[in-house]
Amino acid sequence: MRKYLLMAVLVILVTFGTYLYFFYFKSHQEFVIDSQKWSNFGGFIGGVLGPILSALALIAVSETLQNQKVANEHSQKFDEINMRTEDLENISKQFESMIHTRARKLHDKSVYEAINDSSFGRSSTSQEIKDSAKVVIDTLINIASVILVIEEKKKLLFKDEFSALAFKQTWIYKYAGFGNCAYKLIDPNSINTSQKDVLERGLGIK
């Protein structure tokens, strides 16, 4: 907007300067108080400056509207990232509560403890543990899919792959170890290829 204001001022100065140069300095016209001549002068200035200034104003308004549109789109994308991040945090809290709650069918162990013990050979793998591991993997698939969506949106919005990768790495650090323990206990055919891909790309689980 500022550049168009400067252009308008420059156009006005050039127009007045050109008029003064040709009619007073070069042609040596006398400065007189004549309403007819001043009327002609006003018509000349209006005829020259009017269309130019109108065009500059139209361009400035158009650019302002375009900038507002871009800003609104940026704000909407930022709000969407925040909304999805909140959803991810809520899913994570529910997941944490589930895996750390003790269950009788797991001999009063939490899902987290039972899966880790079974995965590292500290206890046998019962069907209940396998079923719990499948629930864990299904939940982690959902978490991984949301992570991948947020990662992609961060890349597009901020044009910063490092920031998006750092976001994903935080979640990989949080769940990859436990997720891989659970993954070892399920039937590999119980999830399809695309789900396996989501797990690996989103949380490093394979």
Z-matrix of the N, CA and C atoms (Angstrom, degrees):
N
C 1 1.460
C 2 1.526 1 110.52
N 3 1.316 2 116.53 1 -40.60
C 4 1.461 3 121.11 2 -178.00
C 5 1.526 4 111.52 3 -63.37
N 6 1.337 5 116.29 4 -36.92
C 7 1.466 6 118.73 5 -178.05
C 8 1.525 7 111.27 6 -66.41
N 9 1.349 8 116.67 7 -33.11
C 10 1.460 9 119.57 8 178.92
C 11 1.524 10 111.06 9 -72.09
N 12 1.323 11 117.03 10 -33.44
C 13 1.464 12 120.78 11 175.41
C 14 1.527 13 109.97 12 -64.41
N 15 1.326 14 116.17 13 -42.86
C 16 1.463 15 120.44 14 178.15
C 17 1.528 16 110.97 15 -64.64
N 18 1.336 17 116.07 16 -38.72
C 19 1.465 18 119.81 17 178.04
C 20 1.521 19 110.97 18 -64.67
N 21 1.340 20 116.60 19 -40.31
C 22 1.464 21 120.71 20 179.24
C 23 1.524 22 110.79 21 -63.27
N 24 1.327 23 116.53 22 -44.60
C 25 1.469 24 120.74 23 178.10
C 26 1.522 25 110.21 24 -61.68
N 27 1.331 26 116.60 25 -41.90
C 28 1.463 27 121.14 26 179.66
C 29 1.522 28 111.36 27 -63.30
N 30 1.339 29 116.71 28 -42.54
C 31 1.468 30 120.90 29 178.72
C 32 1.521 31 110.50 30 -61.88
N 33 1.334 32 116.47 31 -43.83
C 34 1.470 33 120.83 32 179.19
C 35 1.525 34 110.68 33 -61.44
N 36 1.326 35 116.49 34 -46.14
C 37 1.469 36 120.60 35 -179.26
C 38 1.523 37 111.43 36 -64.24
N 39 1.338 38 116.81 37 -42.38
C 40 1.465 39 120.63 38 179.48
C 41 1.522 40 110.69 39 -64.19
N 42 1.336 41 116.27 40 -42.31
C 43 1.465 42 120.18 41 -179.75
C 44 1.521 43 111.24 42 -62.93
N 45 1.320 44 116.58 43 -49.57
C 46 1.460 45 120.42 44 178.58
C 47 1.529 46 110.73 45 -63.74
N 48 1.320 47 116.15 46 -40.86
C 49 1.465 48 119.80 47 -179.73
C 50 1.515 49 111.74 48 -63.45
N 51 1.324 50 116.26 49 -42.54
C 52 1.466 51 120.94 50 178.88
C 53 1.523 52 110.75 51 -63.06
N 54 1.315 53 115.63 52 -43.68
C 55 1.474 54 120.42 53 179.62
C 56 1.526 55 110.50 54 -61.32
N 57 1.312 56 116.65 55 -49.17
C 58 1.465 57 120.62 56 -179.40
C 59 1.524 58 111.04 57 -61.91
N 60 1.331 59 116.53 58 -40.33
C 61 1.462 60 120.13 59 -177.42
C 62 1.524 61 111.52 60 -63.05
N 63 1.333 62 116.60 61 -48.92
C 64 1.457 63 119.55 62 -175.07
C 65 1.530 64 113.29 63 -75.56
N 66 1.324 65 116.63 64 -37.68
C 67 1.462 66 118.42 65 -172.59
C 68 1.528 67 113.77 66 -93.92
N 69 1.293 68 118.78 67 -19.96
C 70 1.462 69 119.73 68 -177.03
C 71 1.528 70 112.52 69 -117.28
N 72 1.316 71 117.25 70 -46.28
C 73 1.458 72 118.74 71 -176.70
C 74 1.528 73 112.05 72 -83.93
N 75 1.340 74 116.32 73 -42.99
C 76 1.463 75 118.74 74 -177.67
C 77 1.525 76 112.02 75 -84.29
N 78 1.333 77 117.95 76 -44.05
C 79 1.471 78 121.43 77 -178.42
C 80 1.519 79 112.08 78 -89.81
N 81 1.321 80 116.79 79 -7.80
C 82 1.470 81 122.54 80 178.53
C 83 1.528 82 112.26 81 56.86
N 84 1.326 83 115.78 82 41.20
C 85 1.461 84 120.07 83 175.77
C 86 1.529 85 109.29 84 -73.03
N 87 1.335 86 115.19 85 143.84
C 88 1.457 87 119.40 86 179.56
C 89 1.523 88 110.12 87 -83.15
N 90 1.335 89 113.89 88 147.79
C 91 1.467 90 120.11 89 176.30
C 92 1.526 91 108.08 90 -81.95
N 93 1.332 92 116.96 91 112.99
C 94 1.473 93 120.99 92 -177.33
C 95 1.522 94 109.60 93 -126.67
N 96 1.327 95 114.51 94 154.63
C 97 1.469 96 119.76 95 175.60
C 98 1.514 97 107.33 96 -96.11
N 99 1.308 98 115.47 97 92.22
C 100 1.462 99 122.45 98 -177.99
C 101 1.524 100 107.57 99 -132.85
N 102 1.329 101 115.82 100 117.59
C 103 1.467 102 119.77 101 -175.00
C 104 1.525 103 111.89 102 -60.59
N 105 1.341 104 116.90 103 -34.82
C 106 1.457 105 120.20 104 -179.28
C 107 1.531 106 111.23 105 -66.56
N 108 1.354 107 114.98 106 -43.97
C 109 1.463 108 119.05 107 179.98
C 110 1.524 109 111.36 108 -68.03
N 111 1.332 110 115.06 109 -39.55
C 112 1.464 111 117.75 110 178.28
C 113 1.533 112 111.23 111 -67.38
N 114 1.347 113 115.00 112 -31.54
C 115 1.465 114 119.26 113 176.45
C 116 1.527 115 110.08 114 -66.61
N 117 1.345 116 115.61 115 -41.77
C 118 1.466 117 119.97 116 177.36
C 119 1.529 118 110.93 117 -64.28
N 120 1.347 119 114.08 118 -40.11
C 121 1.467 120 119.21 119 178.67
C 122 1.536 121 110.48 120 -61.81
N 123 1.345 122 115.58 121 -44.26
C 124 1.470 123 119.76 122 178.68
C 125 1.513 124 112.08 123 -62.81
N 126 1.348 125 115.08 124 -38.93
C 127 1.459 126 118.66 125 178.03
C 128 1.507 127 112.13 126 -65.32
N 129 1.337 128 115.71 127 -39.31
C 130 1.469 129 120.49 128 178.32
C 131 1.529 130 111.00 129 -63.74
N 132 1.343 131 114.70 130 -48.86
C 133 1.465 132 119.40 131 -178.93
C 134 1.529 133 110.79 132 -62.23
N 135 1.350 134 115.56 133 -44.50
C 136 1.468 135 119.20 134 -179.89
C 137 1.513 136 112.18 135 -64.94
N 138 1.334 137 116.19 136 -39.25
C 139 1.457 138 120.06 137 -179.46
C 140 1.514 139 113.11 138 -67.71
N 141 1.333 140 115.67 139 -33.28
C 142 1.464 141 119.70 140 -179.71
C 143 1.523 142 111.54 141 -83.65
N 144 1.346 143 114.71 142 -50.30
C 145 1.467 144 118.79 143 -173.97
C 146 1.522 145 113.61 144 -76.98
N 147 1.339 146 116.42 145 -34.37
C 148 1.467 147 119.94 146 -174.85
C 149 1.519 148 113.99 147 -53.19
N 150 1.341 149 118.29 148 -57.56
C 151 1.471 150 119.40 149 -179.20
C 152 1.529 151 113.40 150 -62.16
N 153 1.359 152 115.59 151 -38.49
C 154 1.467 153 118.96 152 -178.68
C 155 1.519 154 110.98 153 -65.77
N 156 1.351 155 115.78 154 -47.92
C 157 1.466 156 119.47 155 -179.24
C 158 1.524 157 111.35 156 -66.32
N 159 1.338 158 116.61 157 -35.34
C 160 1.472 159 119.98 158 177.61
C 161 1.525 160 110.63 159 -64.83
N 162 1.336 161 115.58 160 -41.07
C 163 1.468 162 119.77 161 178.70
C 164 1.523 163 110.77 162 -64.65
N 165 1.345 164 116.52 163 -43.04
C 166 1.463 165 120.18 164 178.33
C 167 1.523 166 111.21 165 -62.90
N 168 1.341 167 115.96 166 -40.95
C 169 1.467 168 119.84 167 179.18
C 170 1.522 169 111.02 168 -64.17
N 171 1.342 170 116.09 169 -41.01
C 172 1.464 171 120.38 170 179.67
C 173 1.527 172 110.86 171 -64.43
N 174 1.334 173 116.13 172 -42.50
C 175 1.469 174 120.34 173 178.46
C 176 1.523 175 110.44 174 -63.72
N 177 1.355 176 115.62 175 -42.49
C 178 1.466 177 120.07 176 -179.25
C 179 1.523 178 111.34 177 -63.21
N 180 1.336 179 116.52 178 -43.34
C 181 1.470 180 120.60 179 179.05
C 182 1.523 181 110.40 180 -64.35
N 183 1.339 182 115.96 181 -42.75
C 184 1.465 183 120.35 182 179.65
C 185 1.526 184 111.22 183 -61.58
N 186 1.339 185 115.98 184 -42.78
C 187 1.465 186 119.73 185 179.78
C 188 1.524 187 111.13 186 -67.52
N 189 1.336 188 116.14 187 -38.32
C 190 1.469 189 120.13 188 178.06
C 191 1.525 190 111.09 189 -61.91
N 192 1.337 191 115.87 190 -44.04
C 193 1.467 192 120.18 191 178.77
C 194 1.526 193 111.06 192 -63.83
N 195 1.333 194 115.89 193 -39.07
C 196 1.463 195 120.02 194 178.81
C 197 1.521 196 110.84 195 -65.15
N 198 1.335 197 116.02 196 -41.85
C 199 1.469 198 120.38 197 178.16
C 200 1.523 199 111.35 198 -63.74
N 201 1.342 200 115.81 199 -39.33
C 202 1.467 201 119.96 200 177.70
C 203 1.526 202 110.87 201 -64.98
N 204 1.334 203 115.97 202 -38.90
C 205 1.463 204 120.31 203 178.67
C 206 1.524 205 110.55 204 -63.31
N 207 1.341 206 116.09 205 -45.09
C 208 1.466 207 120.66 206 179.11
C 209 1.523 208 110.44 207 -62.81
N 210 1.353 209 115.73 208 -42.38
C 211 1.470 210 120.10 209 179.84
C 212 1.524 211 111.09 210 -63.67
N 213 1.345 212 116.48 211 -39.94
C 214 1.470 213 120.16 212 179.02
C 215 1.524 214 111.10 213 -66.12
N 216 1.338 215 116.41 214 -41.57
C 217 1.467 216 119.98 215 178.17
C 218 1.523 217 110.46 216 -63.66
N 219 1.329 218 115.94 217 -41.10
C 220 1.468 219 121.18 218 178.46
C 221 1.524 220 109.85 219 -61.63
N 222 1.345 221 115.58 220 -43.44
C 223 1.466 222 120.35 221 -179.45
C 224 1.529 223 111.41 222 -64.85
N 225 1.339 224 116.31 223 -40.75
C 226 1.462 225 120.67 224 179.38
C 227 1.528 226 111.06 225 -64.13
N 228 1.333 227 116.53 226 -42.08
C 229 1.468 228 120.17 227 178.91
C 230 1.520 229 111.03 228 -66.02
N 231 1.336 230 115.74 229 -39.54
C 232 1.463 231 120.36 230 178.68
C 233 1.526 232 110.34 231 -64.32
N 234 1.348 233 116.12 232 -42.24
C 235 1.470 234 120.51 233 178.21
C 236 1.526 235 110.90 234 -63.92
N 237 1.336 236 116.23 235 -37.75
C 238 1.470 237 119.90 236 179.59
C 239 1.528 238 110.82 237 -65.99
N 240 1.338 239 116.17 238 -40.17
C 241 1.467 240 119.93 239 176.96
C 242 1.522 241 110.30 240 -62.09
N 243 1.330 242 116.25 241 -44.24
C 244 1.472 243 120.06 242 179.01
C 245 1.526 244 111.36 243 -62.27
N 246 1.338 245 115.94 244 -41.15
C 247 1.462 246 120.51 245 -179.29
C 248 1.535 247 110.73 246 -64.53
N 249 1.324 248 116.13 247 -44.93
C 250 1.469 249 119.92 248 179.66
C 251 1.527 250 111.21 249 -68.05
N 252 1.326 251 116.58 250 -33.91
C 253 1.467 252 119.87 251 177.11
C 254 1.522 253 110.60 252 -66.03
N 255 1.338 254 116.53 253 -39.51
C 256 1.468 255 120.38 254 176.24
C 257 1.525 256 110.76 255 -63.79
N 258 1.342 257 116.28 256 -41.52
C 259 1.470 258 120.09 257 176.92
C 260 1.531 259 110.38 258 -60.72
N 261 1.322 260 115.67 259 -42.06
C 262 1.465 261 120.81 260 179.27
C 263 1.523 262 111.04 261 -62.41
N 264 1.319 263 116.31 262 -43.06
C 265 1.467 264 120.72 263 178.99
C 266 1.532 265 110.75 264 -63.24
N 267 1.331 266 116.48 265 -39.89
C 268 1.473 267 120.19 266 179.43
C 269 1.527 268 111.30 267 -66.12
N 270 1.339 269 116.46 268 -43.74
C 271 1.469 270 120.00 269 177.32
C 272 1.522 271 109.89 270 -61.02
N 273 1.327 272 115.81 271 -41.47
C 274 1.461 273 121.04 272 -179.23
C 275 1.530 274 111.32 273 -62.99
N 276 1.332 275 116.57 274 -42.20
C 277 1.470 276 120.11 275 179.47
C 278 1.531 277 111.15 276 -62.85
N 279 1.338 278 116.04 277 -43.60
C 280 1.464 279 119.96 278 178.49
C 281 1.529 280 110.54 279 -64.16
N 282 1.319 281 115.87 280 -39.97
C 283 1.462 282 121.12 281 179.03
C 284 1.530 283 110.81 282 -64.14
N 285 1.323 284 116.35 283 -45.05
C 286 1.468 285 120.98 284 179.20
C 287 1.530 286 110.47 285 -60.49
N 288 1.329 287 115.45 286 -41.96
C 289 1.465 288 119.63 287 179.23
C 290 1.526 289 110.84 288 -63.02
N 291 1.335 290 116.07 289 -41.20
C 292 1.463 291 120.91 290 -178.58
C 293 1.531 292 111.59 291 -64.90
N 294 1.327 293 117.71 292 -46.27
C 295 1.467 294 119.42 293 -173.10
C 296 1.529 295 112.99 294 -78.37
N 297 1.321 296 116.83 295 -15.19
C 298 1.469 297 118.75 296 -179.25
C 299 1.536 298 112.96 297 -105.39
N 300 1.332 299 116.24 298 4.50
C 301 1.467 300 120.42 299 176.49
C 302 1.531 301 109.44 300 -88.15
N 303 1.302 302 116.39 301 130.33
C 304 1.474 303 120.46 302 -179.29
C 305 1.526 304 110.45 303 -74.69
N 306 1.337 305 115.51 304 144.58
C 307 1.468 306 120.81 305 -177.29
C 308 1.522 307 110.37 306 -132.72
N 309 1.327 308 116.43 307 140.05
C 310 1.474 309 120.99 308 179.91
C 311 1.520 310 111.63 309 -63.35
N 312 1.333 311 115.99 310 -38.69
C 313 1.471 312 118.70 311 -177.58
C 314 1.529 313 111.90 312 -66.20
N 315 1.331 314 115.62 313 -14.73
C 316 1.467 315 120.49 314 176.45
C 317 1.523 316 110.80 315 -107.19
N 318 1.341 317 114.49 316 24.24
C 319 1.470 318 121.28 317 179.10
C 320 1.531 319 111.69 318 59.97
N 321 1.335 320 113.65 319 43.78
C 322 1.470 321 122.06 320 178.21
C 323 1.531 322 113.78 321 63.76
N 324 1.301 323 115.41 322 18.16
C 325 1.467 324 118.85 323 171.42
C 326 1.528 325 109.00 324 -93.17
N 327 1.316 326 115.70 325 158.28
C 328 1.463 327 119.20 326 171.83
C 329 1.528 328 108.37 327 -79.76
N 330 1.318 329 116.56 328 162.43
C 331 1.465 330 120.67 329 176.69
C 332 1.531 331 109.94 330 -57.61
N 333 1.313 332 115.82 331 -40.71
C 334 1.468 333 121.16 332 179.86
C 335 1.529 334 111.00 333 -59.58
N 336 1.317 335 116.35 334 -47.61
C 337 1.467 336 121.06 335 -178.99
C 338 1.525 337 111.36 336 -66.71
N 339 1.341 338 116.08 337 -45.39
C 340 1.464 339 120.43 338 -176.94
C 341 1.525 340 111.93 339 -62.60
N 342 1.329 341 116.39 340 -43.31
C 343 1.468 342 120.12 341 -179.35
C 344 1.525 343 111.00 342 -68.04
N 345 1.315 344 117.11 343 -43.81
C 346 1.471 345 119.68 344 178.84
C 347 1.529 346 111.58 345 -63.07
N 348 1.338 347 116.61 346 -44.38
C 349 1.470 348 120.26 347 -179.96
C 350 1.520 349 110.96 348 -61.71
N 351 1.332 350 116.05 349 -43.46
C 352 1.463 351 120.24 350 -179.12
C 353 1.525 352 111.12 351 -68.41
N 354 1.331 353 116.60 352 -41.50
C 355 1.461 354 121.16 353 -178.21
C 356 1.524 355 111.96 354 -64.13
N 357 1.332 356 116.94 355 -36.32
C 358 1.463 357 121.22 356 -178.84
C 359 1.532 358 113.14 357 -93.90
N 360 1.341 359 116.24 358 9.21
C 361 1.457 360 120.77 359 174.89
C 362 1.511 361 114.89 360 76.70
N 363 1.324 362 117.09 361 17.67
C 364 1.469 363 119.53 362 179.44
C 365 1.524 364 111.66 363 -84.05
N 366 1.333 365 116.48 364 -12.72
C 367 1.472 366 120.89 365 176.82
C 368 1.519 367 108.25 366 -153.96
N 369 1.329 368 115.68 367 163.07
C 370 1.467 369 120.07 368 179.57
C 371 1.527 370 110.15 369 -72.75
N 372 1.334 371 114.64 370 160.59
C 373 1.464 372 120.27 371 -178.82
C 374 1.519 373 109.59 372 -100.94
N 375 1.313 374 116.53 373 102.49
C 376 1.467 375 121.56 374 178.87
C 377 1.526 376 109.64 375 -84.17
N 378 1.328 377 115.43 376 168.78
C 379 1.461 378 119.92 377 177.96
C 380 1.521 379 110.59 378 -64.22
N 381 1.350 380 116.04 379 -34.42
C 382 1.466 381 119.85 380 178.66
C 383 1.527 382 110.66 381 -62.18
N 384 1.311 383 116.38 382 -38.81
C 385 1.470 384 119.85 383 179.24
C 386 1.528 385 110.09 384 -69.01
N 387 1.331 386 116.60 385 -40.51
C 388 1.463 387 119.95 386 177.58
C 389 1.530 388 110.84 387 -61.94
N 390 1.346 389 115.47 388 -42.67
C 391 1.468 390 119.46 389 178.67
C 392 1.530 391 110.64 390 -63.18
N 393 1.323 392 116.14 391 -41.09
C 394 1.472 393 120.35 392 178.92
C 395 1.526 394 110.67 393 -64.77
N 396 1.336 395 115.68 394 -39.35
C 397 1.466 396 120.00 395 178.60
C 398 1.524 397 111.13 396 -62.90
N 399 1.351 398 116.31 397 -37.53
C 400 1.476 399 120.17 398 178.80
C 401 1.521 400 110.52 399 -66.04
N 402 1.330 401 117.27 400 -40.67
C 403 1.468 402 120.80 401 177.42
C 404 1.527 403 109.84 402 -62.62
N 405 1.327 404 115.96 403 -41.57
C 406 1.471 405 121.15 404 178.39
C 407 1.526 406 110.39 405 -60.32
N 408 1.316 407 116.66 406 -47.55
C 409 1.467 408 120.70 407 -178.42
C 410 1.523 409 111.11 408 -64.61
N 411 1.336 410 117.49 409 -41.87
C 412 1.471 411 120.49 410 178.23
C 413 1.530 412 110.74 411 -59.66
N 414 1.332 413 115.88 412 -41.63
C 415 1.468 414 119.79 413 179.28
C 416 1.521 415 110.85 414 -67.66
N 417 1.326 416 116.62 415 -40.68
C 418 1.463 417 120.37 416 179.79
C 419 1.529 418 111.83 417 -67.33
N 420 1.324 419 117.20 418 -28.78
C 421 1.471 420 120.18 419 174.11
C 422 1.524 421 109.67 420 -62.84
N 423 1.336 422 116.35 421 -44.47
C 424 1.469 423 120.44 422 177.67
C 425 1.523 424 111.15 423 -62.17
N 426 1.325 425 116.24 424 -44.23
C 427 1.462 426 120.81 425 179.38
C 428 1.531 427 110.42 426 -62.51
N 429 1.333 428 116.23 427 -45.03
C 430 1.468 429 120.60 428 -178.98
C 431 1.525 430 111.75 429 -63.00
N 432 1.334 431 117.08 430 -38.80
C 433 1.467 432 120.08 431 -179.55
C 434 1.526 433 111.09 432 -65.26
N 435 1.332 434 117.14 433 -39.40
C 436 1.471 435 120.77 434 177.51
C 437 1.529 436 110.06 435 -66.90
N 438 1.322 437 116.62 436 -40.93
C 439 1.472 438 121.16 437 178.21
C 440 1.525 439 110.59 438 -58.51
N 441 1.326 440 117.23 439 -44.26
C 442 1.462 441 121.08 440 -178.74
C 443 1.523 442 111.68 441 -65.43
N 444 1.329 443 116.74 442 -38.22
C 445 1.471 444 120.51 443 177.59
C 446 1.524 445 110.24 444 -63.96
N 447 1.332 446 116.67 445 -46.84
C 448 1.469 447 120.84 446 -179.91
C 449 1.524 448 110.62 447 -63.77
N 450 1.331 449 116.15 448 -41.98
C 451 1.468 450 120.05 449 179.36
C 452 1.524 451 110.95 450 -58.18
N 453 1.328 452 116.98 451 -45.73
C 454 1.461 453 121.11 452 -178.81
C 455 1.524 454 111.22 453 -65.24
N 456 1.323 455 116.62 454 -41.40
C 457 1.466 456 120.38 455 179.71
C 458 1.523 457 111.26 456 -66.99
N 459 1.315 458 117.39 457 -35.95
C 460 1.468 459 120.62 458 176.51
C 461 1.530 460 110.60 459 -64.78
N 462 1.319 461 116.87 460 -40.26
C 463 1.466 462 120.45 461 178.43
C 464 1.528 463 110.67 462 -61.67
N 465 1.334 464 116.33 463 -44.79
C 466 1.460 465 120.76 464 -177.44
C 467 1.522 466 111.84 465 -70.03
N 468 1.333 467 116.54 466 -37.41
C 469 1.464 468 120.17 467 -175.13
C 470 1.519 469 112.07 468 -79.08
N 471 1.324 470 116.51 469 -47.66
C 472 1.464 471 120.31 470 -173.50
C 473 1.531 472 113.45 471 -97.50
N 474 1.343 473 117.31 472 -7.83
C 475 1.474 474 121.30 473 -178.31
C 476 1.534 475 111.07 474 52.96
N 477 1.323 476 114.90 475 38.29
C 478 1.467 477 120.10 476 -175.53
C 479 1.525 478 108.97 477 -137.07
N 480 1.326 479 116.19 478 97.84
C 481 1.463 480 120.43 479 -177.98
C 482 1.527 481 111.61 480 -68.48
N 483 1.333 482 117.03 481 -30.72
C 484 1.466 483 120.28 482 -179.38
C 485 1.525 484 110.60 483 -63.66
N 486 1.339 485 117.09 484 -43.44
C 487 1.466 486 121.28 485 179.43
C 488 1.524 487 110.87 486 -63.28
N 489 1.341 488 116.07 487 -42.91
C 490 1.465 489 120.49 488 179.48
C 491 1.525 490 110.88 489 -65.16
N 492 1.335 491 116.11 490 -40.62
C 493 1.466 492 120.41 491 179.65
C 494 1.528 493 110.86 492 -67.16
N 495 1.328 494 116.55 493 -39.01
C 496 1.470 495 120.67 494 178.86
C 497 1.526 496 110.48 495 -62.65
N 498 1.343 497 115.66 496 -38.97
C 499 1.466 498 120.32 497 177.00
C 500 1.526 499 110.36 498 -60.26
N 501 1.341 500 116.22 499 -47.56
C 502 1.467 501 120.32 500 -178.35
C 503 1.524 502 111.33 501 -66.46
N 504 1.325 503 116.68 502 -39.76
C 505 1.460 504 120.30 503 -178.23
C 506 1.529 505 111.89 504 -61.83
N 507 1.327 506 116.75 505 -31.48
C 508 1.468 507 120.60 506 177.38
C 509 1.523 508 110.67 507 -59.75
N 510 1.329 509 115.38 508 -42.53
C 511 1.468 510 120.07 509 -179.07
C 512 1.523 511 111.41 510 -76.54
N 513 1.323 512 117.31 511 -34.32
C 514 1.467 513 120.34 512 175.94
C 515 1.525 514 109.79 513 -61.82
N 516 1.322 515 115.82 514 -44.78
C 517 1.464 516 120.79 515 178.83
C 518 1.531 517 110.68 516 -60.76
N 519 1.328 518 115.76 517 -34.04
C 520 1.463 519 120.58 518 -176.15
C 521 1.525 520 112.57 519 -75.36
N 522 1.335 521 117.87 520 -38.33
C 523 1.466 522 119.97 521 -169.36
C 524 1.531 523 116.22 522 -122.63
N 525 1.318 524 118.95 523 -11.01
C 526 1.474 525 119.32 524 -174.51
C 527 1.523 526 112.41 525 -61.70
N 528 1.326 527 117.48 526 -44.23
C 529 1.466 528 120.44 527 -177.90
C 530 1.509 529 112.56 528 -61.17
N 531 1.319 530 116.51 529 -53.15
C 532 1.465 531 121.11 530 -179.91
C 533 1.523 532 110.72 531 -66.21
N 534 1.327 533 116.02 532 -39.03
C 535 1.461 534 119.96 533 179.83
C 536 1.515 535 112.47 534 -61.85
N 537 1.319 536 116.91 535 -40.38
C 538 1.469 537 120.29 536 178.28
C 539 1.524 538 111.90 537 -66.95
N 540 1.340 539 116.55 538 -33.71
C 541 1.471 540 120.05 539 175.52
C 542 1.525 541 110.66 540 -63.75
N 543 1.335 542 116.22 541 -43.99
C 544 1.466 543 120.65 542 179.44
C 545 1.527 544 110.96 543 -67.36
N 546 1.335 545 115.82 544 -38.62
C 547 1.464 546 120.96 545 -178.07
C 548 1.527 547 111.52 546 -61.29
N 549 1.316 548 117.31 547 -34.52
C 550 1.466 549 122.10 548 179.72
C 551 1.529 550 112.09 549 -65.94
N 552 1.336 551 116.95 550 -21.93
C 553 1.465 552 120.62 551 -173.72
C 554 1.525 553 113.79 552 -96.32
N 555 1.325 554 117.77 553 -8.01
C 556 1.465 555 118.98 554 -177.58
C 557 1.524 556 110.38 555 -98.35
N 558 1.324 557 115.42 556 164.15
C 559 1.458 558 121.56 557 174.04
C 560 1.532 559 107.61 558 -73.96
N 561 1.332 560 118.94 559 119.70
C 562 1.472 561 120.99 560 -178.00
C 563 1.522 562 113.36 561 -55.78
N 564 1.337 563 116.34 562 -26.50
C 565 1.462 564 120.19 563 -178.97
C 566 1.527 565 112.90 564 -82.23
N 567 1.332 566 116.53 565 -2.44
C 568 1.468 567 119.41 566 -178.49
C 569 1.528 568 112.25 567 -79.85
N 570 1.331 569 116.99 568 -11.46
C 571 1.469 570 120.51 569 173.69
C 572 1.523 571 108.18 570 -127.96
N 573 1.330 572 116.10 571 148.26
C 574 1.467 573 119.51 572 -175.77
C 575 1.529 574 112.10 573 -85.58
N 576 1.324 575 114.93 574 177.40
C 577 1.467 576 121.14 575 -174.87
C 578 1.526 577 112.34 576 -62.64
N 579 1.331 578 116.66 577 -41.83
C 580 1.471 579 119.43 578 -178.91
C 581 1.523 580 111.36 579 -66.01
N 582 1.335 581 117.02 580 -36.15
C 583 1.463 582 120.45 581 177.34
C 584 1.530 583 110.91 582 -66.93
N 585 1.335 584 115.83 583 -39.33
C 586 1.470 585 119.69 584 176.28
C 587 1.527 586 110.59 585 -62.39
N 588 1.321 587 115.70 586 -39.60
C 589 1.465 588 120.60 587 179.56
C 590 1.530 589 111.26 588 -64.73
N 591 1.334 590 115.97 589 -41.96
C 592 1.471 591 120.83 590 178.10
C 593 1.521 592 110.56 591 -61.96
N 594 1.334 593 116.34 592 -44.30
C 595 1.467 594 120.63 593 178.81
C 596 1.526 595 111.62 594 -59.96
N 597 1.335 596 115.60 595 -44.21
C 598 1.468 597 119.13 596 -176.75
C 599 1.524 598 111.50 597 -70.21
N 600 1.339 599 117.27 598 -45.03
C 601 1.465 600 119.97 599 -177.28
C 602 1.526 601 112.35 600 -74.01
N 603 1.341 602 115.76 601 -34.38
C 604 1.463 603 118.87 602 -176.31
C 605 1.507 604 114.88 603 -85.34
N 606 1.351 605 116.92 604 -35.10
C 607 1.468 606 119.83 605 -174.86
C 608 1.530 607 114.15 606 -132.62
N 609 1.315 608 117.09 607 3.82
C 610 1.465 609 119.16 608 178.66
C 611 1.511 610 113.50 609 68.18
N 612 1.339 611 116.80 610 26.55
C 613 1.467 612 121.63 611 -179.10
C 614 1.524 613 108.71 612 -99.73
N 615 1.330 614 116.33 613 126.75
C 616 1.470 615 119.38 614 179.74
C 617 1.526 616 110.15 615 -157.55
